[in-house]
Amino acid sequence: MDQQIVGILHPGSMGAAVAACAATNAARVLWCAEGRSSASATRAERFGLEPVPTLQELLDQSDTVISLCPSAAAEDLARDVAAHGFAGVYVEANAINPERVQRIAVLLAPAATVVDGGVVGSPPVCGKTPTLYLSGPADATARIEALFAGTAVQAEGLGTEVGKASALKLSYAAFQKTSRVLVALALGMAREHGVDQELIEVASKRTDSYLSEPQYVAKTAARAWRWGPELEEAADALAAAGLPPEMLRAAASTLARWHEAKDDSELTLIDALDRLAQP
């Protein structure tokens, strides 16, 4: 496979590091200096990326463009790329929902080919090895897998359906990031009552991730009738401590969808998920 010229939009902490990995197998890796900050320029220089003055020049020269920007800007950026007539492979690697990725694919068609991407993990520096999940046309995803072969970015295909990679990314991010917020709330409540160190000690005795225990979902559903009111009590305690209670109230509202599963020891994971989706 011929060496590609790659454009990165834009060299943030993740984008610059991913682009640097792409440079291992690419002929050149470009970034657009127009309208970017001095911090972006410094980062791009540190990772050895080649500046071009305008977006049009980047798109004219690039076979593949990788979009890694703040999620809110993803569609506007794709719209700008479409307006410039880009006709290569466009890797939509932002943390956006599958419907937005599909809209971007329509926006860039038929000139460009869109590959859905989702990066799971930290930027590929200091020994970190994130995975770039890909879904989309097989020939295009194969090009991206080849681009990152032998680098710290592990590219992995999920099939031809645009949206799958983003769904996986958001599914994981929903748990991982919300769990961090829950940690802050739990510690905040405990600190208010002077038991934060004891809470950490209790938690240290259990190191497994709940996400790796999907079988426990059915047990959660069967206990939801008790857990919901308990979380409402915890939400009240957060509010009394001046901490935001909304996340726990939302969790209690979610548990209410399982009210009819009270103490059902025969409930399966599939049953529990079906009831959650269709109360």
C-alpha distance (Angstrom), angle and dihedral (degrees) to the residues before:
residue distance angle dihedral
M1 . . .
D2 3.83 . .
Q3 3.78 118.2 .
Q4 3.78 111.1 -97.2
I5 3.77 131.6 -136.9
V6 3.79 106.4 -131.4
G7 3.80 130.4 -160.0
I8 3.80 121.2 -159.0
L9 3.80 122.0 -152.4
H10 3.00 100.7 -142.5
P11 3.82 135.1 -6.5
G12 3.79 101.0 -136.7
S13 3.79 119.8 145.9
M14 3.82 92.0 -74.4
G15 3.80 97.8 32.9
A16 3.79 96.1 50.6
A17 3.80 93.5 48.0
V18 3.82 92.7 46.7
A19 3.81 90.3 47.5
A20 3.80 90.3 51.4
C21 3.81 89.1 55.8
A22 3.81 90.3 49.3
A23 3.80 88.1 54.6
T24 3.81 88.5 69.0
N25 3.81 90.7 74.3
A26 3.82 102.5 17.4
A27 3.77 127.0 92.4
R28 3.82 90.5 -134.5
V29 3.80 137.3 -9.7
L30 3.80 115.5 -146.8
W31 3.77 134.9 -167.5
C32 3.79 130.5 -171.2
A33 3.80 114.0 -117.8
E34 3.80 94.6 -170.5
G35 3.81 111.0 115.9
R36 3.80 94.4 -7.3
S37 3.79 125.2 131.5
S38 3.78 127.7 -108.2
A39 3.81 87.5 -110.5
S40 3.82 89.5 59.1
A41 3.79 90.3 49.1
T42 3.79 92.0 50.2
R43 3.80 91.7 48.0
A44 3.80 92.8 47.6
E45 3.79 91.6 49.9
R46 3.82 91.7 48.5
F47 3.81 90.7 54.0
G48 3.81 93.4 45.4
L49 3.81 98.3 -112.8
E50 3.79 119.8 159.5
P51 3.83 116.2 -122.2
V52 3.79 123.9 -136.8
P53 3.81 121.5 -173.8
T54 3.81 101.6 -127.1
L55 3.80 142.1 27.7
Q56 3.80 89.8 -121.1
E57 3.79 91.6 57.5
L58 3.81 91.8 48.1
L59 3.81 91.7 50.7
D60 3.81 93.7 44.5
Q61 3.80 91.2 54.6
S62 3.82 100.9 37.8
D63 3.79 126.9 91.0
T64 3.81 90.4 -173.3
V65 3.79 130.1 26.8
I66 3.80 122.2 -163.4
S67 3.80 116.0 -157.7
L68 3.81 113.4 -153.7
C69 3.78 109.4 157.2
P70 3.83 138.7 124.4
S71 3.80 106.9 -54.3
A72 3.79 94.6 -120.6
A73 3.81 91.0 59.6
A74 3.82 97.2 49.0
E75 3.82 99.2 98.5
D76 3.80 94.9 41.2
L77 3.79 89.3 51.7
A78 3.81 91.7 48.5
R79 3.81 89.1 48.8
D80 3.81 90.0 54.4
V81 3.81 90.3 49.3
A82 3.80 91.4 49.4
A83 3.81 91.2 49.5
H84 3.81 89.1 57.0
G85 3.81 91.6 54.2
F86 3.79 99.7 -116.8
A87 3.80 110.5 -173.6
G88 3.80 105.0 -177.8
V89 3.82 135.0 81.3
Y90 3.80 114.0 -54.0
V91 3.81 115.3 -160.8
E92 3.81 108.2 -157.0
A93 3.81 97.2 -159.5
N94 3.79 100.6 161.5
A95 3.81 125.9 118.5
I96 3.79 96.2 -102.7
N97 3.79 132.6 132.2
P98 3.82 122.3 -92.1
E99 3.81 93.6 -108.5
R100 3.80 91.1 57.7
V101 3.80 91.2 49.2
Q102 3.80 89.9 51.8
R103 3.81 90.4 50.3
I104 3.80 89.4 51.7
A105 3.82 90.3 49.9
V106 3.82 89.7 54.3
L107 3.80 90.8 44.6
L108 3.81 93.1 55.3
A109 3.82 96.6 39.4
P110 2.94 138.0 140.9
A111 3.81 97.0 12.8
A112 3.81 97.7 47.7
T113 3.80 131.6 40.5
V114 3.81 113.6 -133.1
V115 3.79 121.8 -146.6
D116 3.79 115.5 -167.8
G117 3.80 111.6 -133.9
G118 3.78 136.4 -176.5
V119 3.80 124.7 -174.3
V120 3.80 114.1 -149.4
G121 3.78 114.2 -171.3
S122 3.80 139.2 25.8
P123 3.82 125.5 -49.5
P124 3.84 111.1 -71.7
V125 3.80 98.3 -102.8
C126 3.81 133.3 109.4
G127 3.77 93.2 22.9
K128 3.83 96.6 -48.0
T129 3.82 115.1 141.9
P130 3.81 112.4 -166.3
T131 3.79 121.8 -173.7
L132 3.79 120.5 -123.1
Y133 3.80 105.7 -153.5
L134 3.79 114.1 -156.6
S135 3.79 135.8 -165.4
G136 3.77 128.9 173.7
P137 3.81 140.8 74.0
A138 3.80 109.3 -0.1
D139 3.81 97.4 -127.7
A140 3.80 92.0 49.9
T141 3.81 94.9 47.2
A142 3.81 88.9 48.1
R143 3.81 89.0 56.9
I144 3.80 90.9 53.2
E145 3.80 92.7 46.4
A146 3.81 88.8 52.4
L147 3.79 90.3 48.2
F148 3.80 91.4 60.3
A149 3.81 98.9 35.0
G150 3.79 111.3 134.9
T151 3.82 94.3 9.3
A152 3.80 134.4 110.8
V153 3.81 88.8 -98.5
Q154 3.80 108.9 82.9
A155 3.81 107.9 -152.2
E156 3.80 114.8 -156.7
G157 3.80 127.2 -179.6
L158 3.80 122.6 -136.7
G159 3.80 99.3 -174.0
T160 3.78 136.3 -85.8
E161 3.81 101.3 -60.4
V162 3.81 112.1 108.1
G163 3.80 107.4 -135.1
K164 3.80 100.0 40.2
A165 3.80 95.2 95.7
S166 3.79 92.1 49.2
A167 3.80 91.4 47.1
L168 3.81 90.5 54.0
K169 3.80 92.3 46.7
L170 3.81 93.7 49.9
S171 3.80 93.8 42.6
Y172 3.78 90.1 56.8
A173 3.80 94.5 39.2
A174 3.81 91.2 51.1
F175 3.80 89.9 59.7
Q176 3.78 99.6 35.3
K177 3.78 98.0 47.0
T178 3.80 97.0 38.2
S179 3.80 90.0 49.6
R180 3.81 89.2 56.4
V181 3.80 89.9 53.4
L182 3.80 89.8 48.7
V183 3.80 88.7 53.2
A184 3.80 89.3 55.0
L185 3.81 91.9 49.1
A186 3.80 93.4 47.1
L187 3.81 92.5 48.6
G188 3.79 91.0 44.6
M189 3.80 91.7 54.2
A190 3.80 92.5 44.9
R191 3.80 92.9 48.1
E192 3.81 90.6 52.4
H193 3.81 86.9 62.3
G194 3.80 97.5 37.0
V195 3.81 97.1 -110.4
D196 3.81 101.5 104.9
Q197 3.81 94.6 114.3
E198 3.79 90.4 49.4
L199 3.81 89.6 51.4
I200 3.80 90.6 53.3
E201 3.80 89.8 49.9
V202 3.81 91.7 51.2
A203 3.81 91.1 48.8
S204 3.81 93.2 47.4
K205 3.78 89.5 66.3
R206 3.81 89.7 65.9
T207 3.79 117.1 51.0
D208 3.82 103.2 162.7
S209 3.79 119.7 108.0
Y210 3.79 114.8 -116.9
L211 3.80 87.1 -139.4
S212 3.81 88.4 68.5
E213 3.81 90.4 56.5
P214 3.82 104.6 65.0
Q215 3.80 90.9 154.8
Y216 3.80 87.5 71.9
V217 3.82 91.2 66.8
A218 3.82 91.4 80.9
K219 3.80 90.6 51.3
T220 3.78 89.0 49.6
A221 3.81 90.2 52.9
A222 3.80 91.9 50.6
R223 3.80 90.4 51.2
A224 3.81 96.2 41.3
W225 3.81 92.9 102.9
R226 3.82 88.0 64.3
W227 3.77 99.7 33.1
G228 3.81 95.9 52.9
P229 3.81 95.5 61.4
E230 3.81 89.1 42.6
L231 3.79 90.2 56.9
E232 3.80 90.2 47.9
E233 3.81 87.2 56.0
A234 3.81 89.6 49.1
A235 3.81 89.8 49.2
D236 3.79 89.5 53.6
A237 3.81 89.0 51.0
L238 3.80 90.7 51.6
A239 3.78 91.4 50.0
A240 3.81 90.6 49.7
A241 3.82 88.6 53.4
G242 3.80 91.7 51.5
L243 3.81 91.9 -107.4
P244 3.83 124.4 130.0
P245 3.83 111.2 -93.7
E246 3.80 99.1 -173.1
M247 3.80 97.8 97.7
L248 3.79 93.3 55.7
R249 3.80 91.9 44.3
A250 3.80 88.2 53.1
A251 3.80 90.0 50.1
A252 3.82 89.6 50.9
S253 3.79 89.4 50.5
T254 3.80 89.4 52.0
L255 3.79 91.7 50.6
A256 3.80 89.2 53.0
R257 3.80 88.2 69.5
W258 3.81 87.5 69.7
H259 3.80 95.3 51.5
E260 3.82 92.6 116.2
A261 3.81 90.8 54.5
K262 3.81 92.0 69.0
D263 3.82 110.9 159.8
D264 3.82 91.8 -19.6
S265 3.82 101.8 161.5
E266 3.82 91.2 -179.2
L267 3.79 94.3 59.6
T268 3.81 114.7 122.7
L269 3.79 130.0 -152.0
I270 3.82 90.5 -106.6
D271 3.80 91.6 49.6
A272 3.80 91.2 50.0
L273 3.81 93.4 49.1
D274 3.80 91.5 46.7
R275 3.81 91.2 52.6
L276 3.80 90.2 47.4
A277 3.80 91.3 53.9
Q278 3.82 95.8 40.3
P279 3.80 110.3 28.0
